[in-house]
Amino acid sequence: MAQSDQGKNQLDSNEKRDARRREAPSAAVVYEAIRAEAESELERPLAGLGWSGLAAGLSMGFSLLAQALLHSYTPEASWTPIISSFGYSIGFLFVILGRQQLFTENTLTPVLEVLRVRRWPVVRGTLALWGVVLLANMVGVAIFAMALAGFDVLDPKIDAALKTLAGREYGHPFGTMFVRAIFAGWLVALMLWLMPFAESARVGVIILVTYVIGLAHFPHIIAGSVAALYAVFTGSEGIVAFFANFFAPTLLGNMVGGIMMVAAVNYAQVAYSTHGDAAASDD
């Protein structure tokens, strides 16, 4: 009788394959998927990266635009940011689903390859990639912010909302901006760590994570630069204030959050697991 029950509980080969497909991928599998993407990014021509980065900068402008629209058409109340912050996700959806190059995305993936290879050509390629993508992203957001500030793109009611949102990017000390930016870089990098196997949930993951960043007002170097530069182009803030009070602390914080909190930590997790498995197999 026991043997009969055991036979019923055994799975055939098709059922075993189906069970394996339903397993959550291990950290090593996720790491390898992201590392392979980083390798392909480092092999892309810089000109292609630049055009993709420009497209990403322009696309990120719609995060500010969508927030302003939701802010304008939502009744003024304490819960208004709960609604308007959903607009923050729009630019990230365009960029990530459109496979455009965003600077904070590239603080995660190439670092994994740098940590694996540890050779100067890879480091040099990563620095070149960062420089090109950051510059292209900033050119894109500057064009978008200049267009909003210099032309009658929206009606005056929405322009007022734009000025309100732009003012939120200033007013914090350097140290506070730096720490808050760490959380933004951390969350973006975590989102990208989830993307390879999110499958049909990709849109939900992007909206959920970026919504938290927008609602908490964690500064993001590209998305936030649209609003910060809008304040510069409308005369509310000066260019020195932009670089000293927003750009510098936000850039440093995003990089620390993306590199240290996710890329390095997740690499260490996978490396440690790999060494542990190797040691076990030697025993």
N, C-alpha and C positions, 0 to 999 in steps of 0.2 A: 504493500500500500504506500509506504514511504517513497519507494522508487517511482511509483506511478505519479505521486504528487510532484516529485522532483522533475520528472520529465515534462509535466505540464508547465512548470515554472521556467523551463529553459527557453531561451529566445532563439529564433532562427537568425541567419546572417543578415537578412533584410531588416529585421527588427533591431538588431544590434547597431547597424549602420544608422538607422533612424534615431536611436537613442544617443549616439555620438553626435549627430547633427544638432540635437537639441541641447547639448551641453553648452554652458557658457564658456567662451574661449579663455584660455589661461592668460596670465599677464605676459608671458613670453610670446604668445601668438599675437596679442595686441601690439606689443613692442615691435615685433618683426614687421607687421603691416605698416606701422608708422615709419620705421627705419627705412623700409624699401621706398616709401614715398619720399623721404628725405634724400635718399640717394639719387632719385630721379630729378628732384628739384635742383640739386647741386650740379647736375649735368646739363641743365637747361641753359641756353644762351642768355646772357645778361639783358640783351635787348628785349627778348621775349618776356623775361621777368619784369622789366621796366614797364612795358605796355600793360601787362596784367596788373601790376601794382597801381598804375594810373587808373585803370578801370575800377579797381577796388576802392581807391580813394574817392572817386566820383560816386560810386554806389553807396559808400558809407554816409554820404550826405543825406540820403533819404531817411536815415535814422533820426536826424534832427528835424527834418521836414515832417515826418510822420508824428513825432512827439509834439511838435507845434500845432499840427492840425487837431490831434486828440485833445491837447490842452485847451485849445480855443473853443472847441465844440462840446466840452464837458463843463457842467456847472461848477463854479468856483466853490470848492469845499475841501475839507481836510483829506478826503479820499481821492481827490483829483489825480495825484501822482500815480495811484494804483492803476488808473486807466491809461493815462498818457505814457507811462513807462513801457507799455506794450509796443509803442512806436519805435522804441530803441532797438528792437529785434529786427526791424525791416532791413536795415543795411547789412546786418550780419547774414541774414537769409540770402540776400542777393549775392554777397561775396562768397560764402561757403558753398552754396548750391551751384553757383556759377563757376567754381574752381578758380577764382581770382586770388591774387597774392596779397595777403594781409600781413603786415609786419608782425603782429603778436602771434600769428600762426607760425611764422618762421622762427620764433624764439624757441619753439619746442622741437620741431622735427629735425632740423640740421644738427642740433646739439646732441641728439642721440647718436648720430653718425660720428660726430667729433669725439664723443666719449668712447665709442667702440673702436675707432681707427687710431686716434691720437697721433695724427701726423699733420705737419704744418700745411701741406697742400689743402687738406680738408678744412682746417681752421681758416686759411686764407680764402677759400671758396665760400665759407659760411659768412665771413666778414663782408665779402663783396656782395653776397646775396642780401644781407641785412641792409647794407648801405643803399643799394639800388632800390630795393623794395620800400624802405622807409622814405627815401627821397620821392619816389614815384607816388606813394600814398599821400604824402604831404602836398605835392603839387595838385593831386586830384581834389583833396579836401579844400585847398586854397581856392581853386577855380570854383568849386561849388559854393563856398561861403561868399566869395566875391560876387557871384551871380545873384545870390539871395540879397546881399546888401546893396548892390548897385543898380538892380533893375526891379521893376514892379512885378515881381513874379507872383506874389501873394497879396491878398487884401490887407489893409492896415491892422485889422484885428489880429491876424496871424503874425504880422510883423511884431506886434507887442509881445506875443507869446515867444517868438524867437529871441527877443531881447531878454526876457525873463529866464529862459533856458540858458542863454549864453552867460548871463551873470553868475549862474551856479558853478561855472568852471573856475571862478576866481574867489578870493576871499579867505583861503585857508593857508596856514603857514607851510613852508617847504616840507617840513617833517611830516605833517599831517597828510599832505598830498602824496608824499612818497609811500607812506604806509597804506593808505587807501588804494593807491595804484597797484601795490603788491597783490591785493585781493582781486583786482580786475584781471591782472595777468595770470594769476593762479586759476581763476574761473575759466578764462578763455582757453588756457592750455588743458585744463581738465575736460572741457567740452570737446576739444579736438582729440583727446585721448579716448573719448567714448565713441567718436564718429565711425571708425572703421567697421564696427559690428553693430551699430545702431539700426542699420537697414531701414525699415519703414518708419522707425521712430526718429529719424534724423531731424525732421522739421521740429518735432516736439522738443528734442534735446536742445536745439539751437534757441528756440523761443524761451524755454524755461531758464536756461543759464544766463542768456543775455538780458532777460527781463529782470533777473535778480541784480545784475550789474547796474542796469538803468535805474531801478527802484532805489537801490542803496546809494546811488550817485558815486559809485567807484569810478575814478577817472581812467579812461581808456585813451591811449595816445592818438589813435586815428579817429574814432567816433567822437571823442571829446574835442579834438582839434577843429572840427567843423564849427561847433558852437563858439569855441574860444576865438577862432579867427573871425567869425562873424562879428564878435564884439570889437575886434581890432578894426575891421573894415567899416563899421558904423561909428567908430570914434569913441566907443564906451571904454575901451582899454587901449594901452599902447603896446607896441611891438616888443618893447623890453619886458613889460609885465607878462606878455604871452610866453616868452622864452624862460624867464626867471621863475615865474609863479605857477605856470602850467606845464610847459613842454619839458623842462629839465626833470622835475620831480616825477612827472607821470611816466616819462620814458624809462627812467631808472627803475621805478617801482614795477612797471609792467614787465621789464626784463628780469628782475629778480623773481617776481611771481611766476613767470613762465619757465625760466630756466631752472632755478633752484628748487622750487616747490613741486614741479612736475617732472621736467625732463631728467634732472639729476636724481631725484628720489625714485622715480619709476625705473630708471636705468639701474640704480643700485638694487632695487627689488628683484629685477630680472637677473642681474649678474649674480647676486647672492644665491638665488634659487638654482641657477645653472651650475654654480660651483658646488652647491649642496648635492645636486643630483649626480654630478660627476664623482664626488667623494663617495656617495652611497654606492654607485656602480663599481668603484674601485674596491670597496669592501666586499 
